[in-house]
Amino acid sequence: MKCFVTGGSGFIGSNLVRELVALGHEVKVLLRPSSDLRALQGVDFERVEGDLTNRGSLIKAMRGCDWCFHVAAVYALWMRDYAPMHVTNVAGTREVLEAAAEAGCKRIIHTSTVGCIGLPRERGGRIVPSDETAHASWSRMTNEYKKSKWRAESIACSLAAKGAPVVIVNPSAPVGPRDVKPTPTGQMIVDFLNKRMPAYVDTGLNWVHVRDVAIGHILAAEKGRVGERYILGNADGNWTMKQTLEALAEITGLRAPKVRIPYFVALFYAYIGEAIAQMTGRPPRAPLAGVRMSKHKMYFDPAKAIRELGLPQTPPRKAFEDAVEWFKSNGYVRPS
């Protein structure tokens, strides 16, 4: 297949491009002149320079492509100015998806997030992971990133309802190699490796190997039903932060932090950190958006993607092992 990928230099995107090329697909990657290409080193792809909001150039570049993967997004929990995030994540999504439909792509895969799915509920004293049927209301979009992705997913759903061949994928918390920036979840691993995590907040996430997420995108193009959304997660990946840090301690030989910070204390310091960040322009160590999200255990059920797509289920521990090895091998860990 001939494929068009936005966000191909990013964490999920670069792993997707590698998997597509490994399977023998022809790949065009939309890149800015300033894009960091470290995650794409050694990969054979066609570079297309352009902008997400230039529909004319997008249509021209997509002509003849069978699949379009719209992975590009600004993923940040703190910014001094959120306007560029909304331009990329919302306006950019509309332009890319509409351009792909006009160009005649047979499948258009939109990368959303589990943040657009309803929160897990507690039954009988235990947390029941959410699936794709859980509705997320606008009132639950508690930060600018989630708001932008919620609007973007709404655009994807609307276009699918009008006949565009759009399939939505909702990755949970990917970890693994080539997290160049790194993402907020990758930064947590880097902080652990550099012994900059003296304490933690009682939260939980669904961890998934980034390679499984990349393969999930391809499976969605092959088998996904138009207008449906698929959680790209791991059935065994719902871990508390305490479990996560203990696993990292076992993998690395480092000591896991023992101090658990109460939510209201973390929230207090997050407000202070944000105020300082606004003055200095330097991102806070614990963004307010991240602390607010930590109030809930973000547990999800990927059964639909496993059943309908055949989503791989690499053990979460392997994902962390691969992430640790990549960060160590690429200069993210300070010498002792």
GUKE-135132 format. One record per residue (C-alpha): x, y, z; residue in one letter. Coordinates in steps of 0.2 Angstrom, whole numbers, plus 5000, padded with zeros to 4 digits. Each point is the difference from the previous one (the first is absolute). Layout:
% GUKE-135132
px: X, py: Y, pz: Z, bami: A;
...
% end
This chain:
% GUKE-135132
px: 5000, py: 5000, pz: 5000, bami: M;
px: 5005, py: 5018, pz: 4998, bami: K;
px: 4999, py: 5009, pz: 5016, bami: C;
px: 5000, py: 5018, pz: 5006, bami: F;
px: 5005, py: 5004, pz: 5018, bami: V;
px: 4999, py: 5016, pz: 5010, bami: T;
px: 5010, py: 5001, pz: 5016, bami: G;
px: 5012, py: 4987, pz: 4993, bami: G;
px: 5015, py: 5007, pz: 5010, bami: S;
px: 4991, py: 4999, pz: 5017, bami: G;
px: 4999, py: 4985, pz: 5012, bami: F;
px: 4985, py: 4990, pz: 4993, bami: I;
px: 5003, py: 5007, pz: 4983, bami: G;
px: 5018, py: 4994, pz: 4998, bami: S;
px: 4996, py: 4983, pz: 5006, bami: N;
px: 4985, py: 4999, pz: 4988, bami: L;
px: 5011, py: 5005, pz: 4985, bami: V;
px: 5013, py: 4987, pz: 5005, bami: R;
px: 4987, py: 4987, pz: 5001, bami: E;
px: 4992, py: 5005, pz: 4983, bami: L;
px: 5017, py: 5000, pz: 4991, bami: V;
px: 5004, py: 4983, pz: 5008, bami: A;
px: 4984, py: 4993, pz: 4993, bami: L;
px: 5004, py: 5006, pz: 4982, bami: G;
px: 4989, py: 5015, pz: 4999, bami: H;
px: 5005, py: 5016, pz: 4991, bami: E;
px: 5000, py: 5014, pz: 5013, bami: V;
px: 4998, py: 5019, pz: 4998, bami: K;
px: 5004, py: 5010, pz: 5016, bami: V;
px: 4994, py: 5018, pz: 5002, bami: L;
px: 5014, py: 5010, pz: 5009, bami: L;
px: 5004, py: 5018, pz: 5004, bami: R;
px: 5017, py: 5006, pz: 4994, bami: P;
px: 5005, py: 5001, pz: 5019, bami: S;
px: 4994, py: 4982, pz: 5004, bami: S;
px: 5011, py: 4990, pz: 5011, bami: D;
px: 5004, py: 4984, pz: 4990, bami: L;
px: 5010, py: 4990, pz: 5013, bami: R;
px: 4985, py: 4987, pz: 5002, bami: A;
px: 5000, py: 4997, pz: 4981, bami: L;
px: 5018, py: 4997, pz: 4998, bami: Q;
px: 5004, py: 4985, pz: 4988, bami: G;
px: 4982, py: 4999, pz: 4994, bami: V;
px: 4996, py: 5001, pz: 4981, bami: D;
px: 4985, py: 5012, pz: 4997, bami: F;
px: 4995, py: 5015, pz: 4989, bami: E;
px: 5001, py: 5017, pz: 5009, bami: R;
px: 4987, py: 5012, pz: 4996, bami: V;
px: 5002, py: 5018, pz: 5007, bami: E;
px: 4984, py: 5009, pz: 5005, bami: G;
px: 4988, py: 5006, pz: 5012, bami: D;
px: 4985, py: 4992, pz: 5008, bami: L;
px: 4989, py: 5015, pz: 4996, bami: T;
px: 5004, py: 5001, pz: 4981, bami: N;
px: 4986, py: 4989, pz: 4993, bami: R;
px: 5005, py: 5003, pz: 4982, bami: G;
px: 5018, py: 4993, pz: 5003, bami: S;
px: 4993, py: 4986, pz: 5010, bami: L;
px: 4988, py: 4994, pz: 4987, bami: I;
px: 5014, py: 5001, pz: 4987, bami: K;
px: 5012, py: 4990, pz: 5011, bami: A;
px: 4986, py: 4987, pz: 5004, bami: M;
px: 4995, py: 4996, pz: 4982, bami: R;
px: 5003, py: 4982, pz: 4997, bami: G;
px: 5001, py: 4995, pz: 5018, bami: C;
px: 4989, py: 4986, pz: 5006, bami: D;
px: 5002, py: 5003, pz: 5019, bami: W;
px: 5002, py: 5016, pz: 5010, bami: C;
px: 5006, py: 5000, pz: 5018, bami: F;
px: 4997, py: 5016, pz: 5009, bami: H;
px: 5011, py: 4999, pz: 5015, bami: V;
px: 5006, py: 5018, pz: 5002, bami: A;
px: 4996, py: 5009, pz: 5015, bami: A;
px: 5007, py: 5011, pz: 5013, bami: V;
px: 5001, py: 4990, pz: 5016, bami: Y;
px: 5004, py: 5011, pz: 5015, bami: A;
px: 4992, py: 5002, pz: 5017, bami: L;
px: 5007, py: 5018, pz: 5002, bami: W;
px: 5003, py: 5014, pz: 4987, bami: M;
px: 5001, py: 5019, pz: 5003, bami: R;
px: 4989, py: 5002, pz: 4985, bami: D;
px: 4988, py: 4986, pz: 4995, bami: Y;
px: 4994, py: 5008, pz: 4984, bami: A;
px: 5013, py: 4990, pz: 4989, bami: P;
px: 4994, py: 4984, pz: 5008, bami: M;
px: 4982, py: 5003, pz: 4995, bami: H;
px: 5005, py: 5005, pz: 4982, bami: V;
px: 5010, py: 4984, pz: 4998, bami: T;
px: 4988, py: 4988, pz: 5009, bami: N;
px: 4983, py: 5007, pz: 4995, bami: V;
px: 5002, py: 5010, pz: 4984, bami: A;
px: 5014, py: 4989, pz: 4993, bami: G;
px: 4990, py: 4985, pz: 5003, bami: T;
px: 4985, py: 5006, pz: 4990, bami: R;
px: 5012, py: 5005, pz: 4986, bami: E;
px: 5009, py: 4983, pz: 4999, bami: V;
px: 4984, py: 4990, pz: 5001, bami: L;
px: 4991, py: 5009, pz: 4988, bami: E;
px: 5015, py: 5001, pz: 4988, bami: A;
px: 5002, py: 4981, pz: 5001, bami: A;
px: 4982, py: 4997, pz: 4996, bami: A;
px: 5001, py: 5012, pz: 4985, bami: E;
px: 5016, py: 4992, pz: 4994, bami: A;
px: 4991, py: 4983, pz: 5000, bami: G;
px: 5009, py: 4991, pz: 5014, bami: C;
px: 4991, py: 4983, pz: 5004, bami: K;
px: 5003, py: 5000, pz: 5018, bami: R;
px: 5004, py: 5015, pz: 5011, bami: I;
px: 5006, py: 4996, pz: 5018, bami: I;
px: 4998, py: 5014, pz: 5013, bami: H;
px: 5011, py: 4999, pz: 5015, bami: T;
px: 4990, py: 5006, pz: 5015, bami: S;
px: 5003, py: 4996, pz: 5018, bami: T;
px: 4992, py: 4990, pz: 5015, bami: V;
px: 4997, py: 5018, pz: 5007, bami: G;
px: 4985, py: 5001, pz: 4989, bami: C;
px: 4992, py: 4984, pz: 5008, bami: I;
px: 4991, py: 5000, pz: 5016, bami: G;
px: 5008, py: 4997, pz: 5016, bami: L;
px: 5000, py: 4983, pz: 5008, bami: P;
px: 4986, py: 4997, pz: 5014, bami: R;
px: 5002, py: 4992, pz: 5016, bami: E;
px: 4989, py: 4984, pz: 5004, bami: R;
px: 5000, py: 4990, pz: 5016, bami: G;
px: 5016, py: 5009, pz: 5005, bami: G;
px: 5010, py: 4996, pz: 4984, bami: R;
px: 5003, py: 5011, pz: 4985, bami: I;
px: 4992, py: 4994, pz: 4984, bami: V;
px: 5011, py: 5005, pz: 4985, bami: P;
px: 4991, py: 5010, pz: 4987, bami: S;
px: 4996, py: 4994, pz: 4982, bami: D;
px: 4996, py: 5010, pz: 4984, bami: E;
px: 4981, py: 5001, pz: 5005, bami: T;
px: 5005, py: 5012, pz: 5015, bami: A;
px: 4994, py: 5017, pz: 4996, bami: H;
px: 5012, py: 5015, pz: 5004, bami: A;
px: 4991, py: 5016, pz: 5003, bami: S;
px: 5007, py: 5017, pz: 4996, bami: W;
px: 5000, py: 5004, pz: 5019, bami: S;
px: 5013, py: 4986, pz: 5002, bami: R;
px: 5012, py: 5008, pz: 4988, bami: M;
px: 5010, py: 5008, pz: 5014, bami: T;
px: 5015, py: 5007, pz: 4991, bami: N;
px: 5004, py: 5008, pz: 4983, bami: E;
px: 5008, py: 4984, pz: 4993, bami: Y;
px: 4984, py: 4989, pz: 5003, bami: K;
px: 4989, py: 5014, pz: 4994, bami: K;
px: 5009, py: 5001, pz: 4984, bami: S;
px: 5000, py: 4981, pz: 4997, bami: K;
px: 4982, py: 4999, pz: 5005, bami: W;
px: 4996, py: 5013, pz: 4986, bami: R;
px: 5011, py: 4991, pz: 4988, bami: A;
px: 4991, py: 4983, pz: 5003, bami: E;
px: 4983, py: 5009, pz: 4998, bami: S;
px: 5006, py: 5006, pz: 4983, bami: I;
px: 5006, py: 4982, pz: 4995, bami: A;
px: 4983, py: 4993, pz: 5006, bami: C;
px: 4990, py: 5013, pz: 4990, bami: S;
px: 5010, py: 4996, pz: 4984, bami: L;
px: 4997, py: 4982, pz: 5002, bami: A;
px: 4982, py: 5002, pz: 5002, bami: A;
px: 5000, py: 5010, pz: 4984, bami: K;
px: 5008, py: 4985, pz: 4991, bami: G;
px: 5019, py: 5003, pz: 5001, bami: A;
px: 5009, py: 4984, pz: 5004, bami: P;
px: 5006, py: 5005, pz: 5017, bami: V;
px: 5005, py: 4988, pz: 5014, bami: V;
px: 5005, py: 5007, pz: 5017, bami: I;
px: 5014, py: 4992, pz: 5011, bami: V;
px: 5002, py: 5005, pz: 5018, bami: N;
px: 5017, py: 4996, pz: 5007, bami: P;
px: 5001, py: 4999, pz: 5019, bami: S;
px: 5018, py: 5003, pz: 5007, bami: A;
px: 5013, py: 4994, pz: 4988, bami: P;
px: 5018, py: 4997, pz: 5006, bami: V;
px: 5015, py: 4993, pz: 4990, bami: G;
px: 5014, py: 5006, pz: 4989, bami: P;
px: 5002, py: 5016, pz: 4990, bami: R;
px: 4991, py: 5012, pz: 5012, bami: D;
px: 5011, py: 5014, pz: 4994, bami: V;
px: 4992, py: 5015, pz: 5009, bami: K;
px: 4996, py: 4990, pz: 5011, bami: P;
px: 4981, py: 5000, pz: 5003, bami: T;
px: 4993, py: 5003, pz: 5018, bami: P;
px: 5000, py: 4982, pz: 5003, bami: T;
px: 5017, py: 4997, pz: 4993, bami: G;
px: 5006, py: 5014, pz: 5011, bami: Q;
px: 4994, py: 4991, pz: 5015, bami: M;
px: 5012, py: 4986, pz: 4996, bami: I;
px: 5014, py: 5012, pz: 4996, bami: V;
px: 4998, py: 5008, pz: 5017, bami: D;
px: 5000, py: 4983, pz: 5008, bami: F;
px: 5016, py: 4995, pz: 4992, bami: L;
px: 5008, py: 5017, pz: 5005, bami: N;
px: 4994, py: 4998, pz: 5018, bami: K;
px: 4989, py: 5015, pz: 4999, bami: R;
px: 4984, py: 4992, pz: 5006, bami: M;
px: 5000, py: 5001, pz: 5019, bami: P;
px: 4982, py: 4997, pz: 5002, bami: A;
px: 4984, py: 4995, pz: 4990, bami: Y;
px: 4981, py: 5003, pz: 4999, bami: V;
px: 4988, py: 4986, pz: 5002, bami: D;
px: 4994, py: 4998, pz: 4983, bami: T;
px: 4999, py: 4986, pz: 4986, bami: G;
px: 5002, py: 4999, pz: 4981, bami: L;
px: 4998, py: 4987, pz: 4987, bami: N;
px: 5017, py: 4997, pz: 4993, bami: W;
px: 5003, py: 4993, pz: 4982, bami: V;
px: 5015, py: 4997, pz: 4990, bami: H;
px: 5002, py: 5013, pz: 4986, bami: V;
px: 5003, py: 4987, pz: 4987, bami: R;
px: 4983, py: 4992, pz: 5004, bami: D;
px: 4992, py: 5017, pz: 4998, bami: V;
px: 5009, py: 5002, pz: 4983, bami: A;
px: 4995, py: 4983, pz: 4994, bami: I;
px: 4982, py: 5004, pz: 5007, bami: G;
px: 4999, py: 5015, pz: 4988, bami: H;
px: 5004, py: 4988, pz: 4985, bami: I;
px: 4988, py: 4987, pz: 5006, bami: L;
px: 4987, py: 5014, pz: 5001, bami: A;
px: 5003, py: 5005, pz: 4982, bami: A;
px: 4999, py: 4981, pz: 4995, bami: E;
px: 4985, py: 4995, pz: 5010, bami: K;
px: 4993, py: 5015, pz: 5010, bami: G;
px: 4981, py: 5004, pz: 4997, bami: R;
px: 4997, py: 5018, pz: 4994, bami: V;
px: 4994, py: 5011, pz: 5013, bami: G;
px: 5005, py: 4989, pz: 5014, bami: E;
px: 5013, py: 5003, pz: 5013, bami: R;
px: 5013, py: 4988, pz: 5008, bami: Y;
px: 5009, py: 5001, pz: 5016, bami: I;
px: 5019, py: 4996, pz: 4996, bami: L;
px: 5005, py: 4994, pz: 5018, bami: G;
px: 5005, py: 4984, pz: 5009, bami: N;
px: 4988, py: 4989, pz: 5009, bami: A;
px: 5013, py: 4997, pz: 5014, bami: D;
px: 5006, py: 5018, pz: 5000, bami: G;
px: 4989, py: 5008, pz: 5013, bami: N;
px: 5013, py: 5004, pz: 5013, bami: W;
px: 5001, py: 5012, pz: 5015, bami: T;
px: 5014, py: 5012, pz: 5000, bami: M;
px: 5007, py: 4990, pz: 5015, bami: K;
px: 5000, py: 4984, pz: 4989, bami: Q;
px: 5008, py: 5010, pz: 4986, bami: T;
px: 5014, py: 5006, pz: 5011, bami: L;
px: 5003, py: 4983, pz: 5008, bami: E;
px: 5002, py: 4993, pz: 4982, bami: A;
px: 5012, py: 5013, pz: 4995, bami: L;
px: 5010, py: 4997, pz: 5016, bami: A;
px: 5001, py: 4981, pz: 4996, bami: E;
px: 5005, py: 5004, pz: 4982, bami: I;
px: 5014, py: 5013, pz: 5004, bami: T;
px: 5006, py: 4995, pz: 5017, bami: G;
px: 4995, py: 5018, pz: 5006, bami: L;
px: 4990, py: 5003, pz: 5016, bami: R;
px: 4982, py: 5004, pz: 4998, bami: A;
px: 4993, py: 5016, pz: 5009, bami: P;
px: 4991, py: 4995, pz: 5016, bami: K;
px: 4991, py: 5017, pz: 5004, bami: V;
px: 4983, py: 5001, pz: 4993, bami: R;
px: 4994, py: 5019, pz: 4999, bami: I;
px: 4982, py: 5003, pz: 5004, bami: P;
px: 4990, py: 5007, pz: 4985, bami: Y;
px: 4996, py: 5017, pz: 5008, bami: F;
px: 5018, py: 5003, pz: 5004, bami: V;
px: 5005, py: 4996, pz: 4982, bami: A;
px: 4987, py: 5012, pz: 4994, bami: L;
px: 5006, py: 5014, pz: 5011, bami: F;
px: 5018, py: 4998, pz: 4994, bami: Y;
px: 4993, py: 4999, pz: 4982, bami: A;
px: 4992, py: 5017, pz: 5002, bami: Y;
px: 5016, py: 5007, pz: 5006, bami: I;
px: 5010, py: 4992, pz: 4986, bami: G;
px: 4988, py: 5006, pz: 4987, bami: E;
px: 5002, py: 5018, pz: 5007, bami: A;
px: 5019, py: 4999, pz: 4999, bami: I;
px: 4999, py: 4993, pz: 4983, bami: A;
px: 4990, py: 5014, pz: 4993, bami: Q;
px: 5013, py: 5012, pz: 5006, bami: M;
px: 5015, py: 4990, pz: 4994, bami: T;
px: 4994, py: 4991, pz: 4985, bami: G;
px: 5007, py: 4984, pz: 5006, bami: R;
px: 4988, py: 4985, pz: 5001, bami: P;
px: 4995, py: 4995, pz: 5018, bami: P;
px: 5007, py: 4984, pz: 5007, bami: R;
px: 4982, py: 4995, pz: 5004, bami: A;
px: 4987, py: 5008, pz: 4988, bami: P;
px: 4983, py: 5004, pz: 5008, bami: L;
px: 4992, py: 4990, pz: 4986, bami: A;
px: 5010, py: 4985, pz: 5004, bami: G;
px: 4996, py: 5001, pz: 5018, bami: V;
px: 4982, py: 5002, pz: 4997, bami: R;
px: 5000, py: 4985, pz: 4989, bami: M;
px: 5008, py: 4990, pz: 5013, bami: S;
px: 4985, py: 5001, pz: 5011, bami: K;
px: 4992, py: 4986, pz: 4990, bami: H;
px: 5008, py: 4983, pz: 4996, bami: K;
px: 4999, py: 5000, pz: 4981, bami: M;
px: 4997, py: 4981, pz: 4997, bami: Y;
px: 4993, py: 4994, pz: 4983, bami: F;
px: 4995, py: 4984, pz: 4992, bami: D;
px: 5007, py: 4997, pz: 4982, bami: P;
px: 4989, py: 4984, pz: 4998, bami: A;
px: 4992, py: 5007, pz: 4984, bami: K;
px: 5016, py: 5004, pz: 4991, bami: A;
px: 5007, py: 4983, pz: 5005, bami: I;
px: 4984, py: 4991, pz: 4994, bami: R;
px: 4997, py: 5010, pz: 4984, bami: E;
px: 5018, py: 5005, pz: 4995, bami: L;
px: 5011, py: 4987, pz: 5008, bami: G;
px: 5009, py: 5013, pz: 5010, bami: L;
px: 5017, py: 4993, pz: 5006, bami: P;
px: 5002, py: 4999, pz: 5019, bami: Q;
px: 5018, py: 5002, pz: 5004, bami: T;
px: 5003, py: 4999, pz: 5019, bami: P;
px: 5001, py: 5018, pz: 5008, bami: P;
px: 5016, py: 4995, pz: 5009, bami: R;
px: 5008, py: 4997, pz: 4983, bami: K;
px: 4994, py: 5017, pz: 4994, bami: A;
px: 5009, py: 5008, pz: 5015, bami: F;
px: 5015, py: 4990, pz: 4997, bami: E;
px: 5001, py: 5006, pz: 4983, bami: D;
px: 4997, py: 5018, pz: 5005, bami: A;
px: 5014, py: 4999, pz: 5013, bami: V;
px: 5012, py: 4993, pz: 4988, bami: E;
px: 4996, py: 5013, pz: 4987, bami: W;
px: 5002, py: 5014, pz: 5012, bami: F;
px: 5016, py: 4994, pz: 5007, bami: K;
px: 5007, py: 4997, pz: 4982, bami: S;
px: 4996, py: 5017, pz: 4994, bami: N;
px: 5007, py: 5011, pz: 5013, bami: G;
px: 4985, py: 5004, pz: 5011, bami: Y;
px: 5008, py: 4993, pz: 5016, bami: V;
px: 5013, py: 5011, pz: 5009, bami: R;
px: 5015, py: 4991, pz: 5006, bami: P;
px: 5000, py: 4995, pz: 5018, bami: S;
% end
